[in-house]
Each structure stands twice: as structure tokens, then as C-alpha cells.
Amino acid sequence: MASAILTYHVVAGNVSAAQLLEMIKAGNGKAELTTVAGGKLTASLKGKNVVLTDEKGGMATVTTKDVNQKNGVIHLIDHVVLLKS
């Protein structure tokens, strides 16, 4: 169960904040992201903030963007997002 929660917070690829904003813009205000766990997260904007909505309707706001690592880029969020059970 713990690994499913962790992998629900991971999206394959190397998506910068600027690229995510473009995805949201191209999707008319929403971008659907598929997680490594196979779930869906919806990214949208609330004011100037990127917000992720999980499968249960919970929301998390990106608090720190573009933390570049060797294996990808991290965007920190303020809440845990959960899989639909």
C-alpha cells in the first residue's frame, strides 16, 4: 500500500513547471497526468498556483517547483494525493 501511495506521486518523464503550464493551457485549463501507479492526477491553475486534483477529489498545491535531480524534476506539494480505492 505504501509503495502505491508513493508511486501515485510520480509521473514519468522530465516535466518542468513551464512545460506543465503549457500542458494546462493546451488542455483548456486542465492537464491529465498518468502516475507511475497507473492513476490519474489533474493539473490546473488556481490563480497563479498549480493545483493537483486526485482521484478522490482531494487537492494539493505546488509549493516549490523545478527541483532538478539526475533522474527527473521534483515539484513539492502541500498535501498527500490519494488513489481512488
PDB file with one MODEL, atoms N, CA, C and O in Angstrom:
MODEL        1
ATOM      1  N   MET A   1       0.826  -1.198   0.000  1.00  0.00           N
ATOM      2  CA  MET A   1       0.000   0.000   0.000  1.00  0.00           C
ATOM      3  C   MET A   1       0.865   1.255   0.000  1.00  0.00           C
ATOM      4  O   MET A   1       0.583   2.201  -0.736  1.00  0.00           O
ATOM      5  N   ALA A   2       1.923   1.270   0.825  1.00  0.00           N
ATOM      6  CA  ALA A   2       2.778   2.451   0.901  1.00  0.00           C
ATOM      7  C   ALA A   2       3.446   2.730  -0.437  1.00  0.00           C
ATOM      8  O   ALA A   2       3.570   3.887  -0.839  1.00  0.00           O
ATOM      9  N   SER A   3       3.881   1.669  -1.136  1.00  0.00           N
ATOM     10  CA  SER A   3       4.522   1.896  -2.430  1.00  0.00           C
ATOM     11  C   SER A   3       3.533   2.438  -3.451  1.00  0.00           C
ATOM     12  O   SER A   3       3.918   3.226  -4.315  1.00  0.00           O
ATOM     13  N   ALA A   4       2.262   2.034  -3.374  1.00  0.00           N
ATOM     14  CA  ALA A   4       1.244   2.554  -4.290  1.00  0.00           C
ATOM     15  C   ALA A   4       1.025   4.047  -4.045  1.00  0.00           C
ATOM     16  O   ALA A   4       0.864   4.819  -4.991  1.00  0.00           O
ATOM     17  N   ILE A   5       1.021   4.446  -2.781  1.00  0.00           N
ATOM     18  CA  ILE A   5       0.863   5.878  -2.467  1.00  0.00           C
ATOM     19  C   ILE A   5       2.060   6.662  -2.989  1.00  0.00           C
ATOM     20  O   ILE A   5       1.900   7.732  -3.576  1.00  0.00           O
ATOM     21  N   LEU A   6       3.263   6.125  -2.772  1.00  0.00           N
ATOM     22  CA  LEU A   6       4.465   6.822  -3.242  1.00  0.00           C
ATOM     23  C   LEU A   6       4.488   6.943  -4.760  1.00  0.00           C
ATOM     24  O   LEU A   6       4.773   8.016  -5.291  1.00  0.00           O
ATOM     25  N   THR A   7       4.190   5.847  -5.465  1.00  0.00           N
ATOM     26  CA  THR A   7       4.251   5.901  -6.931  1.00  0.00           C
ATOM     27  C   THR A   7       3.094   6.684  -7.532  1.00  0.00           C
ATOM     28  O   THR A   7       3.154   7.068  -8.700  1.00  0.00           O
ATOM     29  N   TYR A   8       2.032   6.929  -6.749  1.00  0.00           N
ATOM     30  CA  TYR A   8       0.940   7.794  -7.209  1.00  0.00           C
ATOM     31  C   TYR A   8       1.410   9.257  -7.255  1.00  0.00           C
ATOM     32  O   TYR A   8       0.788  10.088  -7.917  1.00  0.00           O
ATOM     33  N   HIS A   9       2.489   9.562  -6.564  1.00  0.00           N
ATOM     34  CA  HIS A   9       3.053  10.911  -6.550  1.00  0.00           C
ATOM     35  C   HIS A   9       4.130  11.103  -7.613  1.00  0.00           C
ATOM     36  O   HIS A   9       4.780  12.148  -7.644  1.00  0.00           O
ATOM     37  N   VAL A  10       4.333  10.113  -8.488  1.00  0.00           N
ATOM     38  CA  VAL A  10       5.384  10.173  -9.501  1.00  0.00           C
ATOM     39  C   VAL A  10       4.767  10.070 -10.890  1.00  0.00           C
ATOM     40  O   VAL A  10       3.940   9.198 -11.154  1.00  0.00           O
ATOM     41  N   VAL A  11       5.184  10.978 -11.773  1.00  0.00           N
ATOM     42  CA  VAL A  11       4.778  10.957 -13.178  1.00  0.00           C
ATOM     43  C   VAL A  11       6.050  10.733 -13.996  1.00  0.00           C
ATOM     44  O   VAL A  11       7.061  11.403 -13.784  1.00  0.00           O
ATOM     45  N   ALA A  12       5.990   9.795 -14.923  1.00  0.00           N
ATOM     46  CA  ALA A  12       7.160   9.505 -15.751  1.00  0.00           C
ATOM     47  C   ALA A  12       7.493  10.707 -16.628  1.00  0.00           C
ATOM     48  O   ALA A  12       6.609  11.440 -17.071  1.00  0.00           O
ATOM     49  N   GLY A  13       8.767  10.886 -16.862  1.00  0.00           N
ATOM     50  CA  GLY A  13       9.202  11.987 -17.721  1.00  0.00           C
ATOM     51  C   GLY A  13       9.908  13.059 -16.923  1.00  0.00           C
ATOM     52  O   GLY A  13      10.127  12.924 -15.719  1.00  0.00           O
ATOM     53  N   ASN A  14      10.250  14.098 -17.598  1.00  0.00           N
ATOM     54  CA  ASN A  14      11.002  15.206 -17.016  1.00  0.00           C
ATOM     55  C   ASN A  14      10.261  16.484 -17.369  1.00  0.00           C
ATOM     56  O   ASN A  14      10.639  17.184 -18.309  1.00  0.00           O
ATOM     57  N   VAL A  15       9.200  16.794 -16.616  1.00  0.00           N
ATOM     58  CA  VAL A  15       8.304  17.909 -16.940  1.00  0.00           C
ATOM     59  C   VAL A  15       8.615  19.108 -16.047  1.00  0.00           C
ATOM     60  O   VAL A  15       8.447  19.048 -14.829  1.00  0.00           O
ATOM     61  N   SER A  16       9.065  20.180 -16.658  1.00  0.00           N
ATOM     62  CA  SER A  16       9.337  21.408 -15.912  1.00  0.00           C
ATOM     63  C   SER A  16       8.023  22.125 -15.606  1.00  0.00           C
ATOM     64  O   SER A  16       6.979  21.794 -16.169  1.00  0.00           O
ATOM     65  N   ALA A  17       8.084  23.099 -14.716  1.00  0.00           N
ATOM     66  CA  ALA A  17       6.897  23.891 -14.397  1.00  0.00           C
ATOM     67  C   ALA A  17       6.389  24.610 -15.643  1.00  0.00           C
ATOM     68  O   ALA A  17       5.181  24.688 -15.865  1.00  0.00           O
ATOM     69  N   ALA A  18       7.297  25.133 -16.453  1.00  0.00           N
ATOM     70  CA  ALA A  18       6.894  25.834 -17.683  1.00  0.00           C
ATOM     71  C   ALA A  18       6.185  24.877 -18.646  1.00  0.00           C
ATOM     72  O   ALA A  18       5.191  25.243 -19.273  1.00  0.00           O
ATOM     73  N   GLN A  19       6.701  23.648 -18.757  1.00  0.00           N
ATOM     74  CA  GLN A  19       6.064  22.659 -19.631  1.00  0.00           C
ATOM     75  C   GLN A  19       4.686  22.271 -19.095  1.00  0.00           C
ATOM     76  O   GLN A  19       3.748  22.097 -19.873  1.00  0.00           O
ATOM     77  N   LEU A  20       4.559  22.138 -17.789  1.00  0.00           N
ATOM     78  CA  LEU A  20       3.268  21.804 -17.198  1.00  0.00           C
ATOM     79  C   LEU A  20       2.259  22.915 -17.438  1.00  0.00           C
ATOM     80  O   LEU A  20       1.096  22.642 -17.732  1.00  0.00           O
ATOM     81  N   LEU A  21       2.690  24.164 -17.317  1.00  0.00           N
ATOM     82  CA  LEU A  21       1.795  25.286 -17.610  1.00  0.00           C
ATOM     83  C   LEU A  21       1.322  25.261 -19.060  1.00  0.00           C
ATOM     84  O   LEU A  21       0.163  25.562 -19.345  1.00  0.00           O
ATOM     85  N   GLU A  22       2.211  24.906 -19.965  1.00  0.00           N
ATOM     86  CA  GLU A  22       1.827  24.787 -21.379  1.00  0.00           C
ATOM     87  C   GLU A  22       0.824  23.659 -21.585  1.00  0.00           C
ATOM     88  O   GLU A  22      -0.110  23.791 -22.375  1.00  0.00           O
ATOM     89  N   MET A  23       1.017  22.546 -20.872  1.00  0.00           N
ATOM     90  CA  MET A  23       0.080  21.425 -20.961  1.00  0.00           C
ATOM     91  C   MET A  23      -1.307  21.840 -20.454  1.00  0.00           C
ATOM     92  O   MET A  23      -2.324  21.475 -21.043  1.00  0.00           O
ATOM     93  N   ILE A  24      -1.338  22.597 -19.367  1.00  0.00           N
ATOM     94  CA  ILE A  24      -2.605  23.077 -18.812  1.00  0.00           C
ATOM     95  C   ILE A  24      -3.278  24.022 -19.808  1.00  0.00           C
ATOM     96  O   ILE A  24      -4.483  23.931 -20.044  1.00  0.00           O
ATOM     97  N   LYS A  25      -2.499  24.919 -20.381  1.00  0.00           N
ATOM     98  CA  LYS A  25      -3.023  25.863 -21.368  1.00  0.00           C
ATOM     99  C   LYS A  25      -3.572  25.126 -22.594  1.00  0.00           C
ATOM    100  O   LYS A  25      -4.658  25.449 -23.075  1.00  0.00           O
ATOM    101  N   ALA A  26      -2.829  24.141 -23.099  1.00  0.00           N
ATOM    102  CA  ALA A  26      -3.247  23.372 -24.279  1.00  0.00           C
ATOM    103  C   ALA A  26      -4.504  22.550 -23.995  1.00  0.00           C
ATOM    104  O   ALA A  26      -5.274  22.257 -24.910  1.00  0.00           O
ATOM    105  N   GLY A  27      -4.712  22.179 -22.738  1.00  0.00           N
ATOM    106  CA  GLY A  27      -5.875  21.384 -22.347  1.00  0.00           C
ATOM    107  C   GLY A  27      -7.048  22.233 -21.897  1.00  0.00           C
ATOM    108  O   GLY A  27      -7.940  21.746 -21.203  1.00  0.00           O
ATOM    109  N   ASN A  28      -7.052  23.507 -22.290  1.00  0.00           N
ATOM    110  CA  ASN A  28      -8.136  24.430 -21.908  1.00  0.00           C
ATOM    111  C   ASN A  28      -8.325  24.514 -20.398  1.00  0.00           C
ATOM    112  O   ASN A  28      -9.449  24.506 -19.898  1.00  0.00           O
ATOM    113  N   GLY A  29      -7.212  24.593 -19.685  1.00  0.00           N
ATOM    114  CA  GLY A  29      -7.260  24.802 -18.243  1.00  0.00           C
ATOM    115  C   GLY A  29      -6.977  23.573 -17.406  1.00  0.00           C
ATOM    116  O   GLY A  29      -6.911  23.662 -16.180  1.00  0.00           O
ATOM    117  N   LYS A  30      -6.805  22.411 -18.054  1.00  0.00           N
ATOM    118  CA  LYS A  30      -6.529  21.189 -17.300  1.00  0.00           C
ATOM    119  C   LYS A  30      -5.557  20.302 -18.059  1.00  0.00           C
ATOM    120  O   LYS A  30      -5.583  20.242 -19.288  1.00  0.00           O
ATOM    121  N   ALA A  31      -4.708  19.622 -17.322  1.00  0.00           N
ATOM    122  CA  ALA A  31      -3.799  18.629 -17.904  1.00  0.00           C
ATOM    123  C   ALA A  31      -3.942  17.352 -17.095  1.00  0.00           C
ATOM    124  O   ALA A  31      -3.779  17.364 -15.875  1.00  0.00           O
ATOM    125  N   GLU A  32      -4.245  16.252 -17.767  1.00  0.00           N
ATOM    126  CA  GLU A  32      -4.349  14.965 -17.085  1.00  0.00           C
ATOM    127  C   GLU A  32      -2.995  14.281 -17.111  1.00  0.00           C
ATOM    128  O   GLU A  32      -2.378  14.120 -18.164  1.00  0.00           O
ATOM    129  N   LEU A  33      -2.547  13.884 -15.933  1.00  0.00           N
ATOM    130  CA  LEU A  33      -1.249  13.240 -15.779  1.00  0.00           C
ATOM    131  C   LEU A  33      -1.454  11.810 -15.320  1.00  0.00           C
ATOM    132  O   LEU A  33      -2.237  11.557 -14.404  1.00  0.00           O
ATOM    133  N   THR A  34      -0.763  10.879 -15.939  1.00  0.00           N
ATOM    134  CA  THR A  34      -0.823   9.478 -15.526  1.00  0.00           C
ATOM    135  C   THR A  34       0.364   9.202 -14.617  1.00  0.00           C
ATOM    136  O   THR A  34       1.511   9.454 -14.984  1.00  0.00           O
ATOM    137  N   THR A  35       0.082   8.686 -13.438  1.00  0.00           N
ATOM    138  CA  THR A  35       1.135   8.414 -12.466  1.00  0.00           C
ATOM    139  C   THR A  35       1.772   7.054 -12.721  1.00  0.00           C
ATOM    140  O   THR A  35       1.224   6.227 -13.450  1.00  0.00           O
ATOM    141  N   VAL A  36       2.925   6.834 -12.119  1.00  0.00           N
ATOM    142  CA  VAL A  36       3.609   5.552 -12.238  1.00  0.00           C
ATOM    143  C   VAL A  36       2.731   4.429 -11.684  1.00  0.00           C
ATOM    144  O   VAL A  36       2.829   3.289 -12.138  1.00  0.00           O
ATOM    145  N   ALA A  37       1.880   4.736 -10.715  1.00  0.00           N
ATOM    146  CA  ALA A  37       0.967   3.747 -10.136  1.00  0.00           C
ATOM    147  C   ALA A  37      -0.208   3.445 -11.063  1.00  0.00           C
ATOM    148  O   ALA A  37      -1.001   2.544 -10.790  1.00  0.00           O
ATOM    149  N   GLY A  38      -0.321   4.201 -12.161  1.00  0.00           N
ATOM    150  CA  GLY A  38      -1.415   3.978 -13.108  1.00  0.00           C
ATOM    151  C   GLY A  38      -2.633   4.831 -12.836  1.00  0.00           C
ATOM    152  O   GLY A  38      -3.638   4.712 -13.537  1.00  0.00           O
ATOM    153  N   GLY A  39      -2.566   5.682 -11.840  1.00  0.00           N
ATOM    154  CA  GLY A  39      -3.672   6.571 -11.519  1.00  0.00           C
ATOM    155  C   GLY A  39      -3.631   7.849 -12.330  1.00  0.00           C
ATOM    156  O   GLY A  39      -2.740   8.049 -13.157  1.00  0.00           O
ATOM    157  N   LYS A  40      -4.596   8.706 -12.088  1.00  0.00           N
ATOM    158  CA  LYS A  40      -4.693   9.983 -12.796  1.00  0.00           C
ATOM    159  C   LYS A  40      -4.663  11.140 -11.805  1.00  0.00           C
ATOM    160  O   LYS A  40      -5.285  11.084 -10.744  1.00  0.00           O
ATOM    161  N   LEU A  41      -3.938  12.175 -12.163  1.00  0.00           N
ATOM    162  CA  LEU A  41      -3.951  13.453 -11.467  1.00  0.00           C
ATOM    163  C   LEU A  41      -4.331  14.506 -12.490  1.00  0.00           C
ATOM    164  O   LEU A  41      -3.915  14.427 -13.646  1.00  0.00           O
ATOM    165  N   THR A  42      -5.110  15.483 -12.081  1.00  0.00           N
ATOM    166  CA  THR A  42      -5.466  16.577 -12.968  1.00  0.00           C
ATOM    167  C   THR A  42      -4.790  17.844 -12.474  1.00  0.00           C
ATOM    168  O   THR A  42      -4.997  18.260 -11.334  1.00  0.00           O
ATOM    169  N   ALA A  43      -3.984  18.454 -13.326  1.00  0.00           N
ATOM    170  CA  ALA A  43      -3.303  19.713 -13.001  1.00  0.00           C
ATOM    171  C   ALA A  43      -4.122  20.868 -13.571  1.00  0.00           C
ATOM    172  O   ALA A  43      -4.608  20.806 -14.700  1.00  0.00           O
ATOM    173  N   SER A  44      -4.266  21.913 -12.776  1.00  0.00           N
ATOM    174  CA  SER A  44      -4.970  23.110 -13.215  1.00  0.00           C
ATOM    175  C   SER A  44      -4.382  24.306 -12.475  1.00  0.00           C
ATOM    176  O   SER A  44      -3.499  24.159 -11.630  1.00  0.00           O
ATOM    177  N   LEU A  45      -4.880  25.476 -12.802  1.00  0.00           N
ATOM    178  CA  LEU A  45      -4.409  26.690 -12.130  1.00  0.00           C
ATOM    179  C   LEU A  45      -5.486  27.234 -11.213  1.00  0.00           C
ATOM    180  O   LEU A  45      -6.668  27.245 -11.558  1.00  0.00           O
ATOM    181  N   LYS A  46      -5.064  27.689 -10.037  1.00  0.00           N
ATOM    182  CA  LYS A  46      -5.920  28.409  -9.110  1.00  0.00           C
ATOM    183  C   LYS A  46      -5.176  29.702  -8.829  1.00  0.00           C
ATOM    184  O   LYS A  46      -4.259  29.742  -8.010  1.00  0.00           O
ATOM    185  N   GLY A  47      -5.584  30.756  -9.519  1.00  0.00           N
ATOM    186  CA  GLY A  47      -4.796  31.979  -9.502  1.00  0.00           C
ATOM    187  C   GLY A  47      -3.502  31.726 -10.245  1.00  0.00           C
ATOM    188  O   GLY A  47      -3.525  31.310 -11.403  1.00  0.00           O
ATOM    189  N   LYS A  48      -2.375  31.971  -9.599  1.00  0.00           N
ATOM    190  CA  LYS A  48      -1.071  31.712 -10.205  1.00  0.00           C
ATOM    191  C   LYS A  48      -0.480  30.369  -9.765  1.00  0.00           C
ATOM    192  O   LYS A  48       0.628  30.017 -10.172  1.00  0.00           O
ATOM    193  N   ASN A  49      -1.210  29.622  -8.938  1.00  0.00           N
ATOM    194  CA  ASN A  49      -0.703  28.367  -8.394  1.00  0.00           C
ATOM    195  C   ASN A  49      -1.171  27.169  -9.205  1.00  0.00           C
ATOM    196  O   ASN A  49      -2.312  27.119  -9.665  1.00  0.00           O
ATOM    197  N   VAL A  50      -0.270  26.201  -9.373  1.00  0.00           N
ATOM    198  CA  VAL A  50      -0.642  24.926  -9.985  1.00  0.00           C
ATOM    199  C   VAL A  50      -1.219  24.052  -8.883  1.00  0.00           C
ATOM    200  O   VAL A  50      -0.622  23.887  -7.819  1.00  0.00           O
ATOM    201  N   VAL A  51      -2.399  23.494  -9.162  1.00  0.00           N
ATOM    202  CA  VAL A  51      -3.102  22.640  -8.211  1.00  0.00           C
ATOM    203  C   VAL A  51      -3.285  21.266  -8.849  1.00  0.00           C
ATOM    204  O   VAL A  51      -3.633  21.157 -10.024  1.00  0.00           O
ATOM    205  N   LEU A  52      -3.045  20.220  -8.059  1.00  0.00           N
ATOM    206  CA  LEU A  52      -3.285  18.848  -8.498  1.00  0.00           C
ATOM    207  C   LEU A  52      -4.532  18.331  -7.808  1.00  0.00           C
ATOM    208  O   LEU A  52      -4.682  18.465  -6.594  1.00  0.00           O
ATOM    209  N   THR A  53      -5.423  17.739  -8.587  1.00  0.00           N
ATOM    210  CA  THR A  53      -6.619  17.114  -8.032  1.00  0.00           C
ATOM    211  C   THR A  53      -6.478  15.612  -8.212  1.00  0.00           C
ATOM    212  O   THR A  53      -6.216  15.129  -9.313  1.00  0.00           O
ATOM    213  N   ASP A  54      -6.655  14.876  -7.113  1.00  0.00           N
ATOM    214  CA  ASP A  54      -6.502  13.422  -7.184  1.00  0.00           C
ATOM    215  C   ASP A  54      -7.827  12.756  -7.532  1.00  0.00           C
ATOM    216  O   ASP A  54      -8.838  13.428  -7.739  1.00  0.00           O
ATOM    217  N   GLU A  55      -7.808  11.442  -7.593  1.00  0.00           N
ATOM    218  CA  GLU A  55      -8.979  10.670  -8.000  1.00  0.00           C
ATOM    219  C   GLU A  55     -10.106  10.705  -6.980  1.00  0.00           C
ATOM    220  O   GLU A  55     -11.241  10.357  -7.305  1.00  0.00           O
ATOM    221  N   LYS A  56      -9.813  11.120  -5.751  1.00  0.00           N
ATOM    222  CA  LYS A  56     -10.834  11.223  -4.712  1.00  0.00           C
ATOM    223  C   LYS A  56     -11.368  12.653  -4.584  1.00  0.00           C
ATOM    224  O   LYS A  56     -12.234  12.926  -3.754  1.00  0.00           O
ATOM    225  N   GLY A  57     -10.846  13.558  -5.409  1.00  0.00           N
ATOM    226  CA  GLY A  57     -11.272  14.952  -5.333  1.00  0.00           C
ATOM    227  C   GLY A  57     -10.445  15.803  -4.398  1.00  0.00           C
ATOM    228  O   GLY A  57     -10.725  16.989  -4.222  1.00  0.00           O
ATOM    229  N   GLY A  58      -9.415  15.203  -3.788  1.00  0.00           N
ATOM    230  CA  GLY A  58      -8.516  15.966  -2.925  1.00  0.00           C
ATOM    231  C   GLY A  58      -7.616  16.861  -3.760  1.00  0.00           C
ATOM    232  O   GLY A  58      -7.348  16.578  -4.927  1.00  0.00           O
ATOM    233  N   MET A  59      -7.156  17.933  -3.155  1.00  0.00           N
ATOM    234  CA  MET A  59      -6.331  18.894  -3.888  1.00  0.00           C
ATOM    235  C   MET A  59      -5.027  19.168  -3.150  1.00  0.00           C
ATOM    236  O   MET A  59      -4.977  19.192  -1.921  1.00  0.00           O
ATOM    237  N   ALA A  60      -3.974  19.375  -3.937  1.00  0.00           N
ATOM    238  CA  ALA A  60      -2.659  19.741  -3.416  1.00  0.00           C
ATOM    239  C   ALA A  60      -2.105  20.856  -4.287  1.00  0.00           C
ATOM    240  O   ALA A  60      -2.240  20.822  -5.510  1.00  0.00           O
ATOM    241  N   THR A  61      -1.488  21.831  -3.664  1.00  0.00           N
ATOM    242  CA  THR A  61      -0.900  22.965  -4.371  1.00  0.00           C
ATOM    243  C   THR A  61       0.609  22.787  -4.469  1.00  0.00           C
ATOM    244  O   THR A  61       1.257  22.393  -3.499  1.00  0.00           O
ATOM    245  N   VAL A  62       1.164  23.075  -5.634  1.00  0.00           N
ATOM    246  CA  VAL A  62       2.618  23.040  -5.807  1.00  0.00           C
ATOM    247  C   VAL A  62       3.201  24.217  -5.039  1.00  0.00           C
ATOM    248  O   VAL A  62       2.853  25.371  -5.289  1.00  0.00           O
ATOM    249  N   THR A  63       4.095  23.910  -4.096  1.00  0.00           N
ATOM    250  CA  THR A  63       4.695  24.959  -3.264  1.00  0.00           C
ATOM    251  C   THR A  63       6.110  25.315  -3.695  1.00  0.00           C
ATOM    252  O   THR A  63       6.556  26.446  -3.501  1.00  0.00           O
ATOM    253  N   THR A  64       6.809  24.359  -4.276  1.00  0.00           N
ATOM    254  CA  THR A  64       8.164  24.577  -4.792  1.00  0.00           C
ATOM    255  C   THR A  64       8.254  23.860  -6.126  1.00  0.00           C
ATOM    256  O   THR A  64       7.889  22.689  -6.231  1.00  0.00           O
ATOM    257  N   LYS A  65       8.736  24.549  -7.140  1.00  0.00           N
ATOM    258  CA  LYS A  65       8.791  23.954  -8.479  1.00  0.00           C
ATOM    259  C   LYS A  65      10.237  23.783  -8.939  1.00  0.00           C
ATOM    260  O   LYS A  65      11.163  24.419  -8.436  1.00  0.00           O
ATOM    261  N   ASP A  66      10.384  22.891  -9.920  1.00  0.00           N
ATOM    262  CA  ASP A  66      11.646  22.718 -10.637  1.00  0.00           C
ATOM    263  C   ASP A  66      12.861  22.424  -9.756  1.00  0.00           C
ATOM    264  O   ASP A  66      13.886  23.099  -9.852  1.00  0.00           O
ATOM    265  N   VAL A  67      12.735  21.416  -8.901  1.00  0.00           N
ATOM    266  CA  VAL A  67      13.885  20.929  -8.136  1.00  0.00           C
ATOM    267  C   VAL A  67      14.504  19.834  -9.002  1.00  0.00           C
ATOM    268  O   VAL A  67      14.071  18.682  -8.971  1.00  0.00           O
ATOM    269  N   ASN A  68      15.511  20.206  -9.766  1.00  0.00           N
ATOM    270  CA  ASN A  68      16.112  19.292 -10.735  1.00  0.00           C
ATOM    271  C   ASN A  68      17.030  18.287 -10.062  1.00  0.00           C
ATOM    272  O   ASN A  68      17.868  18.636  -9.231  1.00  0.00           O
ATOM    273  N   GLN A  69      16.847  17.024 -10.448  1.00  0.00           N
ATOM    274  CA  GLN A  69      17.648  15.916  -9.949  1.00  0.00           C
ATOM    275  C   GLN A  69      18.197  15.144 -11.149  1.00  0.00           C
ATOM    276  O   GLN A  69      17.801  15.406 -12.285  1.00  0.00           O
ATOM    277  N   LYS A  70      19.088  14.213 -10.912  1.00  0.00           N
ATOM    278  CA  LYS A  70      19.665  13.422 -12.002  1.00  0.00           C
ATOM    279  C   LYS A  70      18.610  12.603 -12.733  1.00  0.00           C
ATOM    280  O   LYS A  70      18.699  12.422 -13.948  1.00  0.00           O
ATOM    281  N   ASN A  71      17.612  12.107 -12.006  1.00  0.00           N
ATOM    282  CA  ASN A  71      16.616  11.225 -12.609  1.00  0.00           C
ATOM    283  C   ASN A  71      15.287  11.914 -12.918  1.00  0.00           C
ATOM    284  O   ASN A  71      14.312  11.236 -13.242  1.00  0.00           O
ATOM    285  N   GLY A  72      15.226  13.230 -12.827  1.00  0.00           N
ATOM    286  CA  GLY A  72      13.985  13.944 -13.155  1.00  0.00           C
ATOM    287  C   GLY A  72      13.896  15.275 -12.442  1.00  0.00           C
ATOM    288  O   GLY A  72      14.886  15.812 -11.945  1.00  0.00           O
ATOM    289  N   VAL A  73      12.691  15.785 -12.407  1.00  0.00           N
ATOM    290  CA  VAL A  73      12.437  17.070 -11.764  1.00  0.00           C
ATOM    291  C   VAL A  73      11.339  16.877 -10.723  1.00  0.00           C
ATOM    292  O   VAL A  73      10.362  16.168 -10.964  1.00  0.00           O
ATOM    293  N   ILE A  74      11.505  17.510  -9.573  1.00  0.00           N
ATOM    294  CA  ILE A  74      10.563  17.385  -8.468  1.00  0.00           C
ATOM    295  C   ILE A  74       9.807  18.699  -8.312  1.00  0.00           C
ATOM    296  O   ILE A  74      10.381  19.784  -8.411  1.00  0.00           O
ATOM    297  N   HIS A  75       8.512  18.573  -8.065  1.00  0.00           N
ATOM    298  CA  HIS A  75       7.670  19.713  -7.705  1.00  0.00           C
ATOM    299  C   HIS A  75       7.041  19.351  -6.354  1.00  0.00           C
ATOM    300  O   HIS A  75       6.289  18.381  -6.262  1.00  0.00           O
ATOM    301  N   LEU A  76       7.342  20.115  -5.323  1.00  0.00           N
ATOM    302  CA  LEU A  76       6.834  19.818  -3.989  1.00  0.00           C
ATOM    303  C   LEU A  76       5.387  20.283  -3.862  1.00  0.00           C
ATOM    304  O   LEU A  76       5.017  21.338  -4.377  1.00  0.00           O
ATOM    305  N   ILE A  77       4.570  19.483  -3.167  1.00  0.00           N
ATOM    306  CA  ILE A  77       3.166  19.821  -2.954  1.00  0.00           C
ATOM    307  C   ILE A  77       2.867  19.878  -1.462  1.00  0.00           C
ATOM    308  O   ILE A  77       3.623  19.345  -0.649  1.00  0.00           O
ATOM    309  N   ASP A  78       1.763  20.527  -1.108  1.00  0.00           N
ATOM    310  CA  ASP A  78       1.440  20.754   0.298  1.00  0.00           C
ATOM    311  C   ASP A  78       0.531  19.709   0.934  1.00  0.00           C
ATOM    312  O   ASP A  78       0.277  19.782   2.136  1.00  0.00           O
ATOM    313  N   HIS A  79       0.037  18.746   0.173  1.00  0.00           N
ATOM    314  CA  HIS A  79      -0.807  17.688   0.695  1.00  0.00           C
ATOM    315  C   HIS A  79      -0.499  16.366  -0.002  1.00  0.00           C
ATOM    316  O   HIS A  79       0.075  16.338  -1.091  1.00  0.00           O
ATOM    317  N   VAL A  80      -0.888  15.284   0.643  1.00  0.00           N
ATOM    318  CA  VAL A  80      -0.781  13.962   0.031  1.00  0.00           C
ATOM    319  C   VAL A  80      -1.948  13.802  -0.934  1.00  0.00           C
ATOM    320  O   VAL A  80      -3.078  14.170  -0.613  1.00  0.00           O
ATOM    321  N   VAL A  81      -1.676  13.251  -2.123  1.00  0.00           N
ATOM    322  CA  VAL A  81      -2.744  12.931  -3.068  1.00  0.00           C
ATOM    323  C   VAL A  81      -2.974  11.422  -3.005  1.00  0.00           C
ATOM    324  O   VAL A  81      -2.039  10.650  -2.794  1.00  0.00           O
ATOM    325  N   LEU A  82      -4.243  11.010  -3.193  1.00  0.00           N
ATOM    326  CA  LEU A  82      -4.595   9.612  -2.954  1.00  0.00           C
ATOM    327  C   LEU A  82      -5.245   8.957  -4.169  1.00  0.00           C
ATOM    328  O   LEU A  82      -5.964   9.590  -4.943  1.00  0.00           O
ATOM    329  N   LEU A  83      -4.961   7.667  -4.303  1.00  0.00           N
ATOM    330  CA  LEU A  83      -5.586   6.834  -5.321  1.00  0.00           C
ATOM    331  C   LEU A  83      -7.050   6.609  -4.994  1.00  0.00           C
ATOM    332  O   LEU A  83      -7.439   6.587  -3.827  1.00  0.00           O
ATOM    333  N   LYS A  84      -7.845   6.443  -6.014  1.00  0.00           N
ATOM    334  CA  LYS A  84      -9.230   6.056  -5.821  1.00  0.00           C
ATOM    335  C   LYS A  84      -9.236   4.591  -5.403  1.00  0.00           C
ATOM    336  O   LYS A  84      -8.582   3.762  -6.036  1.00  0.00           O
ATOM    337  N   SER A  85      -9.964   4.270  -4.350  1.00  0.00           N
ATOM    338  CA  SER A  85      -9.969   2.869  -3.888  1.00  0.00           C
ATOM    339  C   SER A  85     -11.291   2.191  -4.168  1.00  0.00           C
ATOM    340  O   SER A  85     -11.463   1.015  -3.845  1.00  0.00           O
TER     341      SER A  85
ENDMDL
END
